[in-house]
């Protein structure tokens, strides 16, 4: 397996919006990185809008890394930055960068079926952005409730990443294994990934502050790419990040990655108390699993998400797309049910034919 590839750092021309207003002097710009395709562009629009709603008097560089993002979607995302930027205290520059790395040259671990290739883009950040000492990665299925500049200002020292400890979804899985006395996942975390006390030290990668300077100095990108191509990785690049960065993680409060999709009753009491506090004090809401606010309007935090979505030019598109998806799902369900009924009817006919044949043969 050859992972030592030269990663081009030359960027293609980008288009974006000009700063809306002059920000406070003497403060470091806040660099925020997203990666999406056309399917997730509307949800990125909501994340961007929420970020700007809570921005302080700073300069924010909002970078969208993409491979499959239409000119129309880039225009709409630019309109959102213009629209919300006018009402914000901050100054924003939106930059689009087409992914210059050929991803087909990498044999990444398969991970979830629903995982998009854009998830792997964060592994290339150290070489793609040599002009930055650090950058904040945010998944598009997030909603900001406070100024991300506060997280960006975290002093990581020489640590490679800053992330939230306590991934409640993983804790629930590990606790279920403990009760059932089938510690397969526990062994995977401790033996394969080398994580001590995984309930407390395994991090969710949807909100990551990357110390690009330190990562470049320690050649972390190549280590991540090599680990990500290990077929043993259960949770795609998130496991690679955890495995490589153990011992080099600055842990921040779990309020910065307020995970939604987990079963509170599966958590041990110690974690349940903290999870309840996080639900009240989330600084970033993150729908990390299949329950998304645009699919399940009753999921935790969905009301806040829709409040922002209604203000974006994507609102009608989001409604139409997801109504169609629901109708397709119901139609497929009905077709499947009818197909099963027909198969049952066919089976009955075969059985009837067999019975009649046997009766006729017995009379002969």
Secondary structure as GFF3:
##gff-version 3
##sequence-region A 1 364
A	DSSP	beta_strand	30	35	.	.	.	ID=ss1
A	DSSP	three_ten_helix	38	40	.	.	.	ID=ss2
A	DSSP	alpha_helix	41	53	.	.	.	ID=ss3
A	DSSP	beta_strand	59	66	.	.	.	ID=ss4
A	DSSP	alpha_helix	71	87	.	.	.	ID=ss5
A	DSSP	beta_strand	91	98	.	.	.	ID=ss6
A	DSSP	three_ten_helix	103	105	.	.	.	ID=ss7
A	DSSP	three_ten_helix	117	124	.	.	.	ID=ss8
A	DSSP	alpha_helix	125	128	.	.	.	ID=ss9
A	DSSP	beta_strand	135	138	.	.	.	ID=ss10
A	DSSP	beta_strand	142	144	.	.	.	ID=ss11
A	DSSP	alpha_helix	149	152	.	.	.	ID=ss12
A	DSSP	beta_strand	161	164	.	.	.	ID=ss13
A	DSSP	alpha_helix	168	180	.	.	.	ID=ss14
A	DSSP	alpha_helix	184	187	.	.	.	ID=ss15
A	DSSP	pi_helix	188	192	.	.	.	ID=ss16
A	DSSP	alpha_helix	198	201	.	.	.	ID=ss17
A	DSSP	beta_strand	207	210	.	.	.	ID=ss18
A	DSSP	alpha_helix	212	217	.	.	.	ID=ss19
A	DSSP	alpha_helix	220	228	.	.	.	ID=ss20
A	DSSP	alpha_helix	236	245	.	.	.	ID=ss21
A	DSSP	beta_strand	249	252	.	.	.	ID=ss22
A	DSSP	three_ten_helix	254	257	.	.	.	ID=ss23
A	DSSP	beta_strand	258	259	.	.	.	ID=ss24
A	DSSP	three_ten_helix	264	266	.	.	.	ID=ss25
A	DSSP	alpha_helix	269	281	.	.	.	ID=ss26
A	DSSP	beta_strand	284	286	.	.	.	ID=ss27
A	DSSP	alpha_helix	302	309	.	.	.	ID=ss28
A	DSSP	alpha_helix	315	363	.	.	.	ID=ss29
###
